[in-house]
Amino acid sequence: MTTLLASKNAKRQIRHKRIRASVKGTETRPRLAVFKSNKFVSVQLIDDTKGTTIATAHGREFKGSQSVQSEAVGKAIAERAKKLKITAVVFDRGGYRYGGLIKSLADAARAGGLTF
């Protein structure tokens, strides 16, 4: 498959595989995985050693535009992580460019008390 013929999503998946080769989550420092669709933004805290999802937050829970959703999702995942006594995470941007929605989500999570 040449990169000129590959779709935007196929290129993102290639970037995501490359990122995932080095980003691993543990029980004490889980992976904060981001997924972005046409309508919503969602995140998960994942323990890769056990292969389990610890906590989630989804844009469906909040009303408003995607930028409003991404900030609310970032705050929500930080609150849920605090309840589980998790303060440090590894950020997995999912192959998306770090800017716009991904940046606002990350900034809101940092403001909520997560460090990465």
C-alpha positions as CSV (number, residue, x, y, z in Angstrom):
1,M,0.0,0.0,0.0
2,T,1.5,3.3,-1.0
3,T,1.0,6.3,1.2
4,L,-0.6,8.3,-1.6
5,L,-3.4,5.8,-2.0
6,A,-3.9,5.2,1.7
7,S,-7.0,6.8,3.4
8,K,-6.7,9.3,6.2
9,N,-7.8,6.7,8.7
10,A,-5.3,4.1,7.4
11,K,-2.5,6.6,7.8
12,R,-3.7,7.3,11.4
13,Q,-3.7,3.6,12.2
14,I,-0.1,3.3,11.0
15,R,0.9,6.2,13.2
16,H,-1.0,4.7,16.1
17,K,0.9,1.3,15.7
18,R,4.2,3.2,15.7
19,I,3.2,5.1,18.9
20,R,1.9,2.0,20.6
21,A,5.2,0.2,20.1
22,S,6.7,2.4,22.8
23,V,3.7,3.5,24.9
24,K,2.7,0.9,27.6
25,G,0.4,1.3,30.5
26,T,0.9,-0.3,33.9
27,E,-1.4,-0.6,37.0
28,T,0.3,2.3,38.7
29,R,0.6,4.4,35.5
30,P,-2.1,3.4,33.0
31,R,-2.3,4.4,29.4
32,L,-4.7,7.3,28.7
33,A,-6.0,6.3,25.2
34,V,-7.9,8.8,23.1
35,F,-10.3,8.0,20.3
36,K,-12.0,10.7,18.2
37,S,-15.0,10.1,15.8
38,N,-16.9,12.5,13.7
39,K,-19.3,13.3,16.5
40,F,-17.6,12.3,19.8
41,V,-14.3,12.1,21.7
42,S,-13.7,9.3,24.2
43,V,-10.9,8.2,26.5
44,Q,-10.0,5.1,28.4
45,L,-7.5,4.4,31.2
46,I,-6.0,1.0,30.2
47,D,-3.7,-1.3,32.2
48,D,-1.7,-3.1,29.4
49,T,-0.1,-5.6,31.7
50,K,-3.5,-7.1,32.5
51,G,-5.3,-6.0,29.3
52,T,-8.1,-4.3,31.2
53,T,-9.8,-1.0,31.0
54,I,-9.8,0.8,34.4
55,A,-12.0,3.9,33.7
56,T,-13.7,5.5,30.7
57,A,-15.2,8.8,29.7
58,H,-17.2,9.5,26.5
59,G,-18.4,12.7,24.8
60,R,-22.0,11.3,24.8
61,E,-22.2,12.1,28.5
62,F,-21.9,15.9,27.8
63,K,-23.8,18.3,25.6
64,G,-22.2,20.8,23.2
65,S,-19.6,20.9,20.4
66,Q,-16.7,18.6,20.2
67,S,-14.4,21.2,21.7
68,V,-16.7,21.5,24.7
69,Q,-17.0,17.7,24.9
70,S,-13.2,17.2,24.8
71,E,-12.6,19.5,27.7
72,A,-15.4,17.9,29.7
73,V,-14.1,14.4,28.9
74,G,-10.6,15.4,30.1
75,K,-12.0,16.7,33.4
76,A,-14.2,13.7,33.8
77,I,-11.4,11.2,33.3
78,A,-9.2,13.1,35.7
79,E,-11.9,12.9,38.4
80,R,-12.5,9.2,37.8
81,A,-8.7,8.6,38.0
82,K,-8.5,10.5,41.3
83,K,-11.2,8.3,42.8
84,L,-9.1,5.3,41.8
85,K,-6.0,7.0,43.4
86,I,-4.3,7.4,40.0
87,T,-2.2,10.5,39.5
88,A,0.2,9.7,36.7
89,V,-0.7,8.3,33.2
90,V,1.0,7.7,29.9
91,F,-0.7,9.7,27.1
92,D,-1.6,7.8,24.0
93,R,-3.0,10.3,21.4
94,G,-4.1,7.4,19.1
95,G,-2.3,8.6,16.0
96,Y,-4.1,11.9,16.0
97,R,-2.2,15.2,15.7
98,Y,-1.5,16.8,19.1
99,G,-3.6,20.0,18.6
100,G,-7.2,21.1,18.7
101,L,-9.4,18.6,20.4
102,I,-6.6,16.3,21.6
103,K,-4.7,19.2,23.1
104,S,-7.8,20.6,24.9
105,L,-8.5,17.2,26.3
106,A,-5.0,16.8,27.5
107,D,-4.9,20.2,29.1
108,A,-8.2,19.6,30.9
109,A,-6.9,16.3,32.2
110,R,-3.7,18.0,33.4
111,A,-5.8,20.8,35.1
112,G,-7.8,18.0,36.8
113,G,-4.7,16.6,38.4
114,L,-3.3,14.0,36.1
115,T,0.4,14.2,35.2
116,F,1.9,12.9,31.9
